[in-house]
Every structure is written in structure tokens, then in C-alpha cells.
Amino acid sequence: MNKQVLDFFQTAEQYVKTNFNDEILTVEHRRFENQNTNDFLRQYIYVVLNSGMKNQVAKEIFQRFLDSGFDLNVIGHRSKRKAIAQALLKHKDWFETLKASNDKIGYLDTLPWIGEITRYHLARNLGIDCAKPDRHLAKLAKYFGYPSVQQMCEDISKESGYRVGTVDAILWRYCNMHHPIVNSPFL
């Protein structure tokens, strides 16, 4: 285990516990087997809206969409709006197929607007224990010499006792807010 990454994680954990503890609790306790079609739909919409966008902006759009009673006109991005319109019609079938799938993360990749990275974001948000190899965590893994985000988060998980997805969420939130390592243009 890389001691530097563990020290970094402990710093991140303290920051996130102090400022975003509800996020830690949500990810740590969410389990796929407890999800239903409405949970799936909400998480799908959230991840689609979040894709390629700063989290803080996506959260605002997501909340406006919910507050509007799912008015698609609230969503300015045409392709995202189209994907979400499909989800509103097909989410029950998609969720049933997902539950039956032996490769849940692979199946998520077949959904509109869900891709190579966002499939892990959606999986984690649905309670599937995995790490999301987004730009923040990919830079962090590279900085600490890990071959993958998943391996880094698994190592930290073994040491910390958190689920892999929770480790991911803690590191991501900390980096998203301010950390210079992942925000450096040199990495």
C-alpha cells in the first residue's frame, strides 16, 4: 500500500466528513439490491446531466428539472434532453434488464448518453461497488503511481474499511472542490 496515497485519502476524508458527510453516508449505505425503477430513473437523469459538466452546475439543472415536474424544456442540451426523454419512457424495461444482467456495468454502457466513464458513475450511484475513472481520479491514480483508479480505490478500501465506491466519492469530492494535484495542468 502506498503510504502517500493513504495519507492523502485521510486528509480528503477529514475534509469531506466535515463538509459533505451526507455524501459519504449515502454512498456507503446504498446497495443495488435496494434500488427500484424510480431510483434508477433519478440516478440515470442525474448522471446524464452531470456528464461533461461541472457538478455544481449539473446539480442545479437536475433540481430545476425535478422541481418543474420533469419538464424536458428545462434541459438546454438537445442530446441529453433526447436521452432523458427516452429514459422517461423506457426506464422500467432498462432497470429490469439491468437487474437480470450478469455484466451490469457493461449493460449500462448500452444506454443512451452513458459511456465508458459515466457507466461507472451510474453504477456507483446505484449502489454497485466500483470506482469511476473520471479525470480527477485518473490524475490522482497516475500521480500516486497506480495502474488504474479501481486499483487505487481498492487498496484504500482495504485499509480504510470503506466500500470502493465510497473511497471514490471521498477522493472525487475533495479533488472537485480544490485539490491542486488534480487541478494542475501538468498532470
C-alpha positions as CSV (number, residue, x, y, z in Angstrom):
1,M,0.0,0.0,0.0
2,N,1.3,3.4,-1.0
3,K,1.6,5.4,2.3
4,Q,1.4,8.7,0.4
5,V,-2.0,7.9,-1.1
6,L,-3.3,6.7,2.3
7,D,-2.2,10.0,3.9
8,F,-3.8,11.9,1.0
9,F,-7.0,9.9,1.5
10,Q,-7.1,10.6,5.2
11,T,-6.8,14.3,4.6
12,A,-9.6,14.1,1.9
13,E,-11.7,12.0,4.3
14,Q,-11.5,14.6,7.1
15,Y,-12.4,17.4,4.7
16,V,-15.3,15.6,3.2
17,K,-16.6,14.4,6.6
18,T,-16.6,17.9,7.8
19,N,-18.2,19.5,4.7
20,F,-20.1,16.7,2.9
21,N,-20.6,13.9,5.3
22,D,-24.1,13.2,3.9
23,E,-22.4,12.2,0.6
24,I,-20.2,9.7,2.4
25,L,-23.2,8.1,4.2
26,T,-25.3,8.0,1.1
27,V,-22.7,6.2,-1.0
28,E,-21.5,3.9,1.9
29,H,-25.0,2.7,2.6
30,R,-26.6,2.5,-0.9
31,R,-26.9,-1.1,-2.3
32,F,-28.0,-2.0,-5.7
33,E,-30.4,-4.7,-4.4
34,N,-32.4,-2.0,-2.6
35,Q,-32.9,0.2,-5.7
36,N,-36.2,0.4,-7.6
37,T,-37.2,1.8,-11.0
38,N,-37.7,5.3,-9.7
39,D,-34.2,5.3,-8.0
40,F,-32.8,4.1,-11.3
41,L,-34.5,6.9,-13.3
42,R,-33.3,9.6,-10.9
43,Q,-29.8,8.4,-11.0
44,Y,-29.8,7.9,-14.8
45,I,-31.0,11.5,-15.3
46,Y,-28.5,12.9,-12.8
47,V,-25.6,11.1,-14.4
48,V,-26.6,12.2,-17.9
49,L,-27.0,15.8,-16.8
50,N,-23.7,15.6,-15.0
51,S,-21.8,14.2,-18.0
52,G,-19.1,16.7,-19.2
53,M,-20.4,19.4,-16.9
54,K,-19.2,20.8,-13.6
55,N,-21.0,19.0,-10.8
56,Q,-22.3,22.1,-9.1
57,V,-24.0,23.3,-12.4
58,A,-25.4,19.9,-13.1
59,K,-27.0,19.7,-9.6
60,E,-28.8,23.0,-10.2
61,I,-30.2,21.8,-13.6
62,F,-31.2,18.5,-12.0
63,Q,-33.1,20.2,-9.2
64,R,-34.8,22.6,-11.7
65,F,-35.9,19.5,-13.7
66,L,-37.3,17.8,-10.7
67,D,-39.0,21.0,-9.4
68,S,-40.6,21.5,-12.9
69,G,-42.3,18.1,-12.7
70,F,-39.9,16.6,-15.3
71,D,-40.3,19.4,-17.9
72,L,-37.8,18.5,-20.6
73,N,-37.6,22.1,-21.7
74,V,-35.6,22.8,-18.6
75,I,-32.7,20.9,-20.2
76,G,-30.9,23.0,-22.7
77,H,-28.6,20.3,-24.2
78,R,-30.6,18.7,-27.0
79,S,-28.9,15.3,-27.0
80,K,-29.2,15.0,-23.2
81,R,-32.8,16.0,-23.4
82,K,-33.4,13.3,-26.0
83,A,-31.7,10.6,-23.9
84,I,-33.7,11.6,-20.8
85,A,-37.0,11.6,-22.8
86,Q,-36.2,8.0,-23.8
87,A,-35.5,7.2,-20.2
88,L,-38.8,8.6,-19.1
89,L,-40.5,6.1,-21.5
90,K,-38.2,3.1,-21.1
91,H,-36.6,3.2,-17.6
92,K,-38.7,0.3,-16.2
93,D,-37.5,-2.0,-19.0
94,W,-33.9,-0.8,-18.7
95,F,-33.9,-1.4,-15.0
96,E,-35.4,-4.9,-15.3
97,T,-32.7,-5.7,-17.9
98,L,-30.0,-4.3,-15.7
99,K,-31.2,-6.4,-12.7
100,A,-31.1,-9.6,-14.8
101,S,-27.7,-8.8,-16.4
102,N,-24.6,-10.7,-15.4
103,D,-22.5,-7.7,-16.5
104,K,-24.3,-4.7,-15.0
105,I,-21.6,-2.2,-15.8
106,G,-21.3,-3.4,-19.4
107,Y,-25.1,-3.2,-19.8
108,L,-25.1,0.4,-18.5
109,D,-22.8,1.3,-21.4
110,T,-25.7,0.4,-23.9
111,L,-28.0,3.1,-22.6
112,P,-28.2,6.5,-24.3
113,W,-25.7,9.1,-23.3
114,I,-23.9,6.6,-20.9
115,G,-20.3,5.9,-22.0
116,E,-17.1,4.5,-20.8
117,I,-16.7,6.7,-17.7
118,T,-20.3,7.5,-17.0
119,R,-21.3,3.9,-16.8
120,Y,-19.2,3.7,-13.6
121,H,-20.7,6.9,-12.3
122,L,-24.2,5.5,-12.8
123,A,-23.2,2.1,-11.4
124,R,-21.7,3.6,-8.3
125,N,-24.7,5.9,-7.8
126,L,-27.0,2.8,-8.0
127,G,-25.0,1.0,-5.2
128,I,-22.8,-1.2,-7.4
129,D,-19.4,-1.0,-5.6
130,C,-16.9,0.4,-8.1
131,A,-14.7,3.4,-8.8
132,K,-15.4,5.9,-11.5
133,P,-12.3,6.7,-13.5
134,D,-13.1,10.3,-14.2
135,R,-10.4,13.0,-14.9
136,H,-9.9,13.8,-11.2
137,L,-9.3,10.3,-10.1
138,A,-7.3,9.3,-13.2
139,K,-4.9,12.1,-12.5
140,L,-4.7,11.1,-8.8
141,A,-4.0,7.4,-9.7
142,K,-1.3,8.5,-12.1
143,Y,0.3,10.9,-9.6
144,F,0.4,8.1,-6.9
145,G,1.7,5.5,-9.5
146,Y,-1.4,3.3,-9.7
147,P,-2.2,1.5,-13.0
148,S,-5.9,2.3,-12.6
149,V,-8.4,4.2,-10.5
150,Q,-10.1,0.9,-9.5
151,Q,-6.8,-0.5,-8.1
152,M,-6.1,2.7,-6.1
153,C,-9.6,2.8,-4.7
154,E,-9.5,-1.0,-3.9
155,D,-6.2,-0.5,-2.0
156,I,-7.6,2.4,0.0
157,S,-10.8,0.4,0.6
158,K,-8.8,-2.4,2.2
159,E,-7.0,-0.1,4.5
160,S,-9.9,2.3,5.4
161,G,-12.8,-0.2,5.6
162,Y,-14.9,1.9,3.3
163,R,-16.5,0.5,0.2
164,V,-14.6,1.1,-3.1
165,G,-17.4,3.5,-4.2
166,T,-17.2,5.5,-1.0
167,V,-13.4,5.9,-1.4
168,D,-14.1,7.1,-4.9
169,A,-16.7,9.6,-3.7
170,I,-14.4,10.9,-1.0
171,L,-11.5,11.4,-3.3
172,W,-13.6,12.9,-6.0
173,R,-15.4,15.4,-3.8
174,Y,-12.1,16.5,-2.2
175,C,-10.4,16.9,-5.6
176,N,-13.5,18.5,-7.1
177,M,-13.5,21.2,-4.5
178,H,-9.9,22.3,-4.5
179,H,-7.0,20.0,-4.6
180,P,-4.0,21.3,-6.6
181,I,-2.6,17.9,-7.6
182,V,-5.6,17.1,-9.9
183,N,-6.2,20.6,-11.0
184,S,-2.6,21.0,-12.2
185,P,-2.3,21.5,-15.9
186,F,1.0,19.5,-15.8
187,L,-0.7,16.2,-15.0
